[in-house]
Amino acid sequence: MEYTLIATAPLGLESVVANEARRLGFTEIQTENGRVRIQTDLEGVVKSNLWFRTADRILLVLGEFPAYTFDDLFEGTRALPWDEWLAEDAKFPVSGRSHKSQLSSVPACQSIVKKAIVKKLSDAYMTNWFQEDGATYPIEVMLLNDIATITLDTSGAGLHKRGYRTEAGAAPMKETLAAALVILSRWHGERALLDPFCGSGTIAIEAALYAANIAPGLNRDFISEQFEWIPKRLFKEARDAARDQIKQTDLHPIYASDIDAKAVNLANANAARAGVDSLVQFSTRALKNIEIVEERGVLIGNPPYGERMGEANEVRQLYETLGKIKNQHPGWSMYILSGQPLFERWFGKAADKRRKLYNGRIECQYYQYTK
């Protein structure tokens, strides 16, 4: 049976998620704002959760239909074969969103969808009372331009929660964004990689997972493992296959450092939990004390942006130092994520390419020096 999946994507990373889908072997792909649609089967549901590095979560589309009125929403929802997806004891919370649609009250839409599902299940199971004490099936109704899309969340916790970062330092970057920064740099592990602002180690760890071809979801669970109509063997087979694909040799060391010794200790612990501590060499040092011995390499960093009072001068010095390092090591490419609008001026050179991304709610530019 064929299913439509929505891989939700952070703004600015839709094309990265779409390219990931192609690399994973999916062929029917459609890119939209904030999401990528994929046509696949049940094995694809499992594979997408296990392997996507940059998508936020994987939603399964249960139905789509025009909904100009609450009656449209109720009848369209009730027409779906809910008894094929939800057991009699299923717990099915309903969340919602609405944008550019006549049905703008999200709580009302959630209530209508819930009532419609209950009505359909009542007819199927011949009961008017549901305990909802079984497996959880998170339902979402998304209204966009008066089209209702009913989806089922197959991920549970967001895909950025790989399981290795039990603690994080100040202003932690999402693992999915860190993976995107690595992928956008076109680094594949064939040369040195350095993050001189490693914090809790997220960029370096994601780079190591990528280079070693370790599935990012290998050591975590997904809510869809509890869905009765997805055979549990599919998850076991996918994980076994993923372990067989891990690269063990020809991996270049990854270097990561930070001026904060506590952050470096935390990064070391995170790398150990991720199983890549042998691939990343962490050290405690300031940017000005960085030692680069390789002729070619890639520097990826997320330095401070200088948003707090009194930080601007210190951040300017950091960016000027980065510019000097680039001049001293022309064989190195640099990829810097910053929310500081004066970055290029302080760095001393305009970037070869820029890309607007969001680090949390902060609008940033990904400055890419490749030439």
Secondary structure, 3 states (H helix, E strand, C coil): CCEEEEEECCCCCHHHHHHHHHHCCCCCEEEECCEEEEEECHHHHHHHHHHCCCCCEEEEEEEEEECCCHHHHHHHHHCCCHHHHCCCCCECCEEEEEECCCCCCHHHHHHHHHHHHHHHHHHHHCCCCCCCCCCECCEEEEEECCEEEEEEECCCCCCCCCCCCCCCCCCCCCHHHHHHHHHHCCCCCCCEEEECCCCCCHHHHHHHHHHCCCCCCCCCCCHHHHCCCCCHHHHHHHHHHHHHCCCCCCCCCEEEEECCHHHHHHHHHHHHHHCCCCCEEEEECCHHHCCCCCCCEEEEECCCCCCCCCCHHHHHHHHHHHHHHHHHCCCEEEEEEECCCCHHHHHCCCCCEEEEEEECCEEEEEEEECC
